[in-house]
Amino acid sequence: MTKAQYAIDGNPGKKWKVTSYMGWRIHPVYKDKRHHNGTDIWSSQEPCWIEAPYDGVVIAVGNNPAGFGNSVTLKHKIKGEWYTTLYAHMADRSVKVKKGQKVEAGQPLGKMGTTGMSTGKHLHWELHKGKVHTWNSTGAGYIEPVKFFTHLIEWEKSIATAPVEAKPEDPIIPTPTHDEAGASTAAATEVIATALKARPAVKLGSKGANVKYLQNKLNIDADGIFGPKTKAAVIAFQESHDLKPDGTVGPITWKAIG
């Protein structure tokens, strides 16, 4: 059964719409270039309930008039990885959860509002990799939430439709023509190539979010600095996966790490 959903019930473009995606933008209040670590969503529904998009636990409930206003932060384990999500600018006296509380996908967190540093009613939704939700000015560790959950919802739907066991009476899948097969292979090759380009090669001396991601995957201290300990961990990983143990994380090692 599908359990992932959007932070607002209903399909995007119908019940709600994105007004500002995560990324660099001109700040609506300060009027200068800043990184927007989340995605802003607006809905005409009144009231508009903000809901947990996935099972998790509440790790923070805040009320900062100069920032996020009324906000809730959740921690989730999705496909074996830890993520945190934040929901900001909710209406006064609408928050329905408390710190430490377990929540299920679809459970109301609070109502869309315009508390804190806000120019109008909307939801500011953030998604961050890891167990701790930490702010930074460059977007390191942040993931665009709408696209992430769109893909997660589709993945769960595809898994839910997979038969437990193939049966003789199952429908026959049409055999593609040579051109169709070639197009499918080309498309798959392009997707893999794009994925491999997503993370640049890192090695001794490298710094940043990609190094921190690597360290988390290798279960070592994630300080974002590729030092001798990280190199040793990479070499050990490469040796255990029959890869060239050169301590450099290029496309082949990235693919093995995932």
C-alpha atoms as one frame of an Amber mdcrd trajectory, in Angstrom:
protein
   0.000   0.000   0.000   1.279   3.447  -0.902   2.123   5.526   2.159   4.124
   8.416   0.728   2.151  11.543  -0.177   2.571  15.292  -0.552   2.530  17.679
   2.413  -0.884  18.870   1.222  -3.587  16.413   0.246  -4.496  16.329  -3.427
  -2.742  16.620  -6.761  -0.353  19.497  -7.537  -1.820  22.067  -9.893  -5.351
  21.321  -8.700  -5.538  21.473  -4.898  -2.254  23.391  -4.515   0.613  24.850
  -6.533   4.305  25.644  -6.121   5.028  29.371  -5.983   8.804  29.201  -5.391
  11.041  26.136  -5.765  14.179  25.455  -3.746  17.234  27.242  -5.155  18.841
  30.646  -5.567  16.387  33.530  -5.715  15.882  37.172  -4.777  14.625  37.159
  -1.196  11.041  38.537  -1.072  11.768  40.590   2.066  15.486  41.473   1.949
  15.541  41.851  -1.873  18.993  40.260  -2.235  20.222  36.959  -3.698  19.906
  34.102  -1.191  19.513  30.342  -1.346  15.969  29.183  -0.689  16.402  25.888
   1.172  12.807  24.807   0.715   9.885  25.008  -1.679   6.914  27.321  -1.158
   3.387  26.043  -1.788   0.083  27.925  -1.912  -3.479  26.634  -1.806  -6.861
  28.338  -1.971  -8.296  25.787   0.464  -9.394  27.321   3.752  -8.451  25.872
   6.050  -5.583  24.081   4.302  -4.150  21.321   6.453  -0.454  20.491   6.286
   0.032  16.718   6.557   2.949  14.393   7.231   4.094  13.073   3.826   5.612
   9.929   5.344   5.696   8.029   8.641   8.110   9.575  11.137   8.635  11.266
  14.477   8.384  14.929  15.491  11.862  16.215  16.407  10.989  19.907  16.829
   8.034  22.271  17.189   8.968  25.940  16.901   7.487  29.427  17.109   9.901
  32.041  15.746   8.159  35.331  14.838  11.288  36.573  13.025  11.797  33.398
  10.983   9.701  30.313  10.298   6.833  31.317  12.573   4.956  28.228  13.729
   6.898  25.241  12.406   7.177  21.468  12.760  10.206  19.310  11.937   9.935
  15.559  11.329  12.477  12.752  10.991  11.825   9.866   8.561  13.572   6.680
   7.502  12.894   6.287   3.791  14.226   3.279   1.874  16.851   2.716   4.560
  18.075   6.331   4.660  17.387   9.104   7.187  15.774  12.389   6.160  14.227
  15.348   7.953  11.410  17.598   6.767  10.353  21.040   7.996   6.996  22.807
   7.630   6.934  26.550   8.317   4.619  29.588   8.636   1.656  27.588   9.964
  -1.309  29.425  11.447  -1.370  30.351  15.132  -2.879  27.762  17.465  -3.164
  25.229  14.639  -0.212  22.901  15.366  -1.551  19.457  16.275   1.633  17.579
  17.218   4.342  17.763  19.870   8.026  16.881  20.065   8.688  13.143  20.361
   5.317  12.165  18.899   5.171   9.486  16.205   3.178  10.446  13.123   1.825
   8.552  10.142   1.608   9.674   6.526  -1.485  11.844   6.101  -1.627  12.919
   9.758  -2.400  16.665  10.156   0.465  18.760  11.516  -1.138  22.209  11.388
  -2.872  24.684   9.075  -1.267  26.733   6.305  -0.739  30.284   7.513   1.529
  33.308   7.247   3.316  33.499  10.602   6.958  34.518  10.922   8.838  36.199
   8.055   6.142  35.667   5.461   4.603  37.889   2.788   1.410  35.855   2.528
  -0.305  32.560   3.283   1.850  29.626   2.170   3.757  26.530   3.259   7.557
  26.561   3.270   8.544  22.875   2.958  12.121  21.655   3.427  13.725  18.235
   2.971  17.217  17.518   4.330  19.391  14.391   4.157  20.399  12.925   7.525
  19.001  12.730  11.050  19.651  16.387  11.954  17.971  19.347  10.284  20.693
  21.987  10.055  20.427  25.340   8.278  23.093  26.672   5.919  23.242  29.461
   3.348  24.273  27.331   0.344  21.666  24.567   0.303  24.162  21.808   1.147
  22.300  18.637   2.126  18.907  19.948   1.011  16.700  18.182  -1.555  13.752
  19.652  -3.453  10.789  18.031  -1.626   8.042  18.083  -4.268  10.115  16.272
  -6.892  11.509  13.865  -4.287   8.070  12.817  -3.062   6.694  12.700  -6.612
   9.302  10.049  -7.468   8.801   8.245  -4.141   5.023   8.071  -4.657   5.491
   6.677  -8.170   8.079   4.150  -6.949   5.737   2.887  -4.216   2.892   2.588
  -6.725   5.070   0.522  -9.040   6.085  -1.798  -6.202   2.465  -2.182  -5.095
   1.421  -3.349  -8.565   4.159  -5.988  -8.860   2.708  -9.549  -8.688   3.944
 -11.725  -5.844   4.303 -14.660  -8.210   4.081 -14.901 -11.995   1.179 -17.037
 -13.196   0.563 -18.665 -16.606  -2.653 -16.671 -17.020  -0.865 -13.310 -16.576
  -1.183 -11.092 -19.695   1.535 -11.310 -22.328   3.688  -8.197 -22.679   4.065
  -7.145 -26.341   7.532  -7.676 -27.794   8.992  -4.318 -28.892  10.202  -3.757
 -32.422  13.902  -3.249 -33.097  13.431   0.526 -33.132  11.425   0.500 -29.888
  14.002  -1.691 -28.152  16.794   0.566 -29.344  14.966   3.659 -28.114  14.367
   2.041 -24.711  18.012   1.060 -24.410  19.114   4.550 -25.413  16.753   6.110
 -22.867  18.014   3.819 -20.104  21.619   4.602 -21.039  20.871   8.316 -20.873
  19.284   7.985 -17.420  22.319   6.071 -16.099  24.714   8.586 -17.638  22.798
  11.458 -16.052  22.869   9.744 -12.665  26.611   9.199 -12.883  27.142  12.867
 -13.722  25.124  13.961 -10.695  28.093  13.653  -8.334  31.588  14.818  -9.325
  34.701  12.817  -8.488  36.065  13.426  -4.985  39.444  12.537  -3.542  41.952
  13.449  -0.841  41.579  17.186  -0.173  38.014  17.502  -1.525  35.403  19.271
   0.604  31.663  19.872   0.590  28.255  18.201   0.516  29.328  15.342  -1.766
  32.113  14.373   0.640  29.687  14.535   3.566  27.224  12.321   1.667  30.051
   9.863   0.942  31.083   9.764   4.600  27.513   9.081   5.699  27.275   6.194
   3.220  30.558   4.782   4.556  29.357   5.173   8.175  32.264   7.398   9.235
  32.357  10.854  10.814  30.721  13.201   8.302  32.645  16.479   8.489  32.619
  17.146   4.745  36.414  16.995   4.475  38.102  14.200   2.472  41.040  13.404
   4.740  43.220  10.311   5.296  40.497   8.482   7.273  37.985   8.989   4.480
  40.510   7.810   1.894  41.206   4.677   3.944  37.464   3.980   4.190  37.068
   4.462   0.426  39.952   2.077  -0.325  38.461  -0.526   2.013  35.103  -0.157
   0.245  36.711  -0.447  -3.184  38.649  -3.551  -2.197  35.502  -5.196  -0.811
  33.661  -4.511  -4.077  36.479  -5.608  -6.419  37.111  -2.059  -7.596  40.445
  -0.356  -8.240  41.579   0.658  -4.703  42.909   4.113  -5.586  41.003   6.060
  -2.918  39.307   8.287  -5.514  35.514   8.227  -5.808  34.704   8.460  -9.495
  31.644   7.313 -11.517  32.234   3.582 -10.957  32.731   3.903  -7.190  29.779
   6.346  -6.905  27.590   3.811  -8.687  28.636   1.069  -6.234  28.072   3.348
  -3.224  24.622   4.424  -4.444
